[in-house]
Amino acid sequence: MAPRVIVLNGGSSSGKSGIARCLQALLLPDTWLTFGVDTLIEGMPAAMRASDSGLGIAFGADGEVTVGAGFRALDEAWARGIGEMARSGARVIVDEVFLGGAASQDRWRRALDGLDVLWVGVRCDPGVAAGRETARGDRVPGMAVAQAGLVHRRVIYDLEVDTTDTESMDCARTIAARVSPV
């Protein structure tokens, strides 16, 4: 059975968003929606993104990301909502950063229970990701290096791609072949 959901997990600036755009634009049959953790963060009230109150999400000067109870509750509801969209017929690409490693994957497994899911690890050399982070200019310096290994800790994948030396389009082709084999 073809997956209804593709979960791309990787650290900041690893190439997940570029892969998702390639999958949507050129490679996957049908219409696929893409939602990322950045979508959730951008939708949150500014106070939860700019406060170290312990309720929202905070970004340390060294790239560390800490999340509070309010963020966790919204994140849980968001994941369940993504699952319900897929159960209702939408095909969804999730662009995610598993800060909790296997625990984050378990949360998504519960939210996507009963759905065919393709779990994809998106890896990138930390130095290369850090260079991308600097070029982007919209990330806290250090996030790419801090997250490069952390997000993959004890996570089980169906497929892994590495964007260190491989273009997004080639990684997307590898993923698309698993979604709709020829």
KOLVOLO-268285 format. One record per residue: residue in three letters; x, y, z of N, C-alpha, C in turn. Coordinates in steps of 0.2 Angstrom, whole numbers, plus 2048, in hexadecimal, padded with zeros to 3 digits. Atoms other than C-alpha are relative to their C-alpha. Example, Ala and Ser with C-alpha at 12.3 -4.5 7.8 and 13.67 -1.06 7.14 Angstrom:
Ala8047FA80083E7EA827804806800
Ser7FC7FA7FF8447FB8247FC805803
***
This chain:
Met8047FA800800800800804806800
Ala7FD7FA8008068117FC7FF805806
Pro8017FC7FA80A81D80A7FB8067FF
Arg8047FA8007FE82B80E804806803
Val7FC7FB7FC80B8348198077FE7FF
Ile7F980080081D837817803804805
Val7FD7FC7FB82783C8268078017FF
Leu7F97FE801837845823803802806
Asn7FE7FE7FA8418468328088027FF
Gly7F97FE801852850833801806804
Gly7FE7F97FC85B85E83C7FF8067FC
Ser8007F980385A8708388058007FA
Ser7FC7FF8068608748268037F97FD
Ser7FE8078028628618227FE7FF7F8
Gly8028008068588648127F97FD7FF
Lys80680380084785D8177FB8047FB
Ser8057FC80383D86C8108018007F8
Gly7FE80180784686B7FF7FE7FA7FD
Ile8038068038428597FD7F9800800
Ala8077FF80083085C8027FE8037F9
Arg8027FC80682F8697F48017FC7FA
Cys7FE80480683785D7E77FA7FB800
Leu80580680082B84F7EC7F98037FE
Gln8067FD80281C85B7EA7FF8027F9
Ala8007FD8078218637DA8007FC7FB
Leu7FE8048068278567D07FF7F8800
Leu7FE8078008288447D67FA7FC803
Leu8058057FD81883E7E07FA8017FC
Pro8078008038088397D87FB803805
Asp8067FD7FB7F88427DF803806803
Thr7FF7FA7FC7F88517EA8037FF807
Trp7FD8017F98038527F9801806803
Leu8007FA7FC80285F8078077FF804
Thr7FA8017FC8128638107FF805806
Phe8007FC7F98128698238067FE803
Gly7FA8017FC82186C82D800803807
Val8007FD7F982587083F800807800
Asp8007F98018298818387F98037FF
Thr8067FE8018178828337FC801807
Leu8037FF7F981187F845803806804
Ile7FD7FB7FD81E88B84C7FD8077FE
Glu8037FA8038188998407F9801802
Gly8077FF7FE8068968457FF801807
Met8017FF7F9809898857800807802
Pro8007F97FE8068A8860807802801
Ala7F97FD8008168B38608037FF807
Ala7FD8007F98178B38738037F9802
Met7FD8077FE81A8A08738067FF7FC
Arg7FA8018048288A2866805805803
Ala7FB7FB7FE8308B186F801800807
Ser8008007F982F8AC8818047FA803
Asp7FC8067FD83A8A188C7FC7FF807
Ser8048017FA82B89F8987FF7F9801
Gly8018077FF82C88C8967FA7FD7FD
Leu80780280381B88B88D8017FF7F9
Gly80080180782088D87B8067FD7FE
Ile7FA80380383088A871805806801
Ala7FA7FB8008418938748067FD7FD
Phe7FA80280485089386A806803803
Gly7FA7FE7FD8618948738058037FB
Ala7FA7FD80487089E86D8047FB7FD
Asp7FC80580387988E86A7FC7FB7FB
Gly80480480586B88785F7FC7FB804
Glu8048047FC86387D86D7F8802800
Val8077FE80085087C86C7FD7FC806
Thr8048027FA84587A87C7F98017FF
Val8077FF80083387787C7FC7FF806
Gly8048007FA82687A8897FA7FC800
Ala80680480081687288E7FB8027FB
Gly8057FD80580B87E8838027FE7F9
Phe7FE8038068168798747FE7F97FF
Arg8018078008158678787F87FE7FE
Ala8078018018028688797FE8027F9
Leu8027FE8078008718688037FB7FB
Asp7FC80480480D8668607FC7F9800
Glu8048078008038568657F98017FC
Ala8067FF8037F385E85F8018007F8
Trp7FE7FF8077FB86384F8027F97FC
Ala7FE80780380285184C7F97FC7FF
Arg8068038017F184A84F7FC8027FA
Gly8047FD8057E98568438037FE7F9
Ile7FD8028077F68518357FD7F97FF
Gly8028078007F183F8397F88007FD
Glu8078008027DE8438377FF8027F8
Met8017FE8077E184C8268027FA7FC
Ala7FE8058057EA83D81F7FA7FA801
Arg8058047FF7DC8328267FA8027FC
Ser8057FD8047D083D81D8018007F8
Gly7FF8018077D883A80C8068047FE
Ala7FA7FC8037E784780B8067FC801
Arg7F98038007F8841807805806803
Val7FD7FB7FC80484A8138087FE800
Ile7F98007FE81784D814801804806
Val7FE7FD7FA81D851825807802800
Asp7F97FD80082D85C826801801808
Glu7FF8007F8832858839807800802
Val7FA8007FC84085A8457FF7FC807
Phe8028047FA83F84C852805802806
Leu7FB7FE7FB8488558608007FB806
Gly8008057FB84384786C8027F97FD
Gly7FD80680384A83A8607FA7FB800
Ala8058068008408298627F9802803
Ala8077FE7FD83383186E7FC8057FB
Ser8037FC80582F83E8607FC7FB7FB
Gln80380480582C8308547FA7FC803
Asp8068037FD8218278607FA804801
Arg8067FB8008168368627FD8007F9
Trp80380080781483784F7FD7F97FE
Arg80380680281182484E7F9800803
Arg8078007FD80282685A7FC8057FC
Ala8047FB8047FC8358507FE7FD7F9
Leu8018038067FD82B8407FE7F9800
Asp8028077FF7F781B8467FB7FE7FB
Gly8048038057EF8108398018037F9
Leu7FF7FD8077F681A82A8077FD7FE
Asp7FA80280380381481E805806800
Val7FB7FA7FF81381F8228067FE7FE
Leu7F980180282482081A804804804
Trp7FC7FC7FC8308258278078017FD
Val7FA7FE80483F82E81F805804805
Gly7FB7FD7FD84F8338288048057FB
Val7FC7FB804857843820806802804
Arg7FA7FE7FC8698448258048057FC
Cys7FC7FB803876851821806801805
Asp7FA7FF7FC8888538277FF807804
Pro8017FA7FC8878608358048067FE
Gly7FD7FA80389486B82D7FD8037FA
Val8037FE80688B86C81D7F9803802
Ala8067FD7FE87A86F826801807803
Ala7FF7F97FD88287D8308028057FB
Gly7FF7FB8058888858207F98027FD
Arg8077FF8038768848197FC805805
Glu8037FC7FA87088B82A8028087FF
Thr7FE7FA80187B89A8287FE8047FA
Ala8037FD80687689D8167F9802800
Arg8077FE80086489D81A7FF806804
Gly8017FA7FC8658AA8287FA800804
Asp8068007FC8558A58308007FB805
Arg8008057FB85B89883C805803806
Val7FB7FF7FB86489A84D8067FC7FF
Pro7FA80480187689684A8017FB805
Gly7FF8067FC87A8858517FB7FB800
Met80580480186A87D84E8017F97FC
Ala7FE8068048708728408057FB803
Val7FB8057FD87F86B8497FD7FD807
Ala8038027FA87586985A7FB7FA7FE
Gln80580580186785F8518027FA7FB
Ala7FE8058058718558447FF7F9802
Gly8018077FE87284584E7FA7FF805
Leu8068007FB86584985C7FA7FD7FD
Val8078028028568478518007F97FD
His80080780385B83684A8017FB806
Arg7FF8057FA85E82E85C7FB7FB801
Arg8048067FF85681D85C7FA8017FC
Val8067FF80584A82284E8017FA7FB
Ile8008058058458148427FD8027FA
Tyr8027FD8068448188307FE7FA7FB
Asp80180580683D80F8208068027FB
Leu7FB7FE80584A819816804806803
Glu7FC7FA7FE8588268198038027F9
Val7FD7FC80585F83380D805804803
Asp7FB7FB7FE86E83E80F8018057FB
Thr7FF7FA80586F84F808807803800
Thr7F97FD80088185280C8038027F9
Asp7FE7FF80788684F7FA7FB7FE7FB
Thr80680280587584A7F27FB806800
Glu8057FB8018698577EB7F97FE802
Ser8068027FD8588587F27FC7FC7FA
Met8048048058508527E18027F9800
Asp7FE80780185B8427E17FD7FD807
Cys8038037FA85583F7F37F97FF800
Ala8088018018438427EF7FF7FB7FB
Arg8018068058458367E08007F9804
Thr7FF8067FC84B8297EC7F97FE805
Ile8068017FC83C82C7F87FA7FF7FB
Ala80680180582F82D7E98007F97FE
Ala80080780383581C7E37FD7FB806
Arg8038047FB82F8157F47F9801801
Val8077FE80081F81E7F37FC7FD7FA
Ser80380280581A8197E28057FC7FB
Pro7FB80480382680B7DC7FD7FF7F8
Val8018018078278097C97FF7F97FE
***
